[in-house]
Amino acid sequence: MGFFDPLLEQVKVVRKLSPRRLRQLSNEKLSDLIDQEAVRARTRVDALQKRYPSAGPRELSQHLIDSKKGVASLVGGVSGVFGAVTVPLDLVGMLYLQVALLTEVATVFKMPLKSERERQEVIDLLGYANGIGPVQRASPRVLGSVAAMLLAKGGLKSLSKAMPLVAAPISAYLNNQHIQQVGDSAIRHYDGWVHAHEKTKKASGH
């Protein structure tokens, strides 16, 4: 234990992305999902820090991004092969990976994720990363509802319909690239938060 193995992490995550589990995840509240992932994130980040003791937050975050990209590619490959039928579950899987990654990056930058405001930041980042914008308090805050909003905006729907077989490597590539973009956005956000917090501490004399 305490050893971060990217391949082992990917296997663990892939096991969670069975159709049955994805249907369960689609009914999860985003705030509850963040709470669950925050506990797992602390374990992953602790193990990662032991493996790369000299790595800073940005490097550690990239290791986490790379691990999620491996899983995202598999998700894209499955959705591409089976076409539009599995697109909703593909989107649920991708959104789950994004929530897990955003939670991990926040943990790397020492964001506790215990307050409603901190959890809302993760939810808003998820919305912005997918072109939805901030997920308002009045909007549906269940993972499946966010996937439905994304599907209504296009998602992978047209690509999978047009090229159900050829789309497999393309969907995998797009998922891979999207995970990197989500991770980069989270790094910029939380790195900025750290610098702002340090300035506030210096200004207050602490």
Secondary structure by P-SEA (a helix, b strand, c coil): cccccaaaaaaaaaaaccaaaaaaaaaccaaaaaaaaaaaaaaaaaaaaaacccccaaaaaaaaaaaaaaaaaaaaaaaaaacccaaaaaaaaaaaaaaaaaaaaaaaaccccccaaaaaaaaaaaaaaaccccccccccccaaaaaaaaaaaccaaaaaaaccccaaaaaaaaaaaaaaaaaaaaaaaaaaaaaaaaaaaaaacc
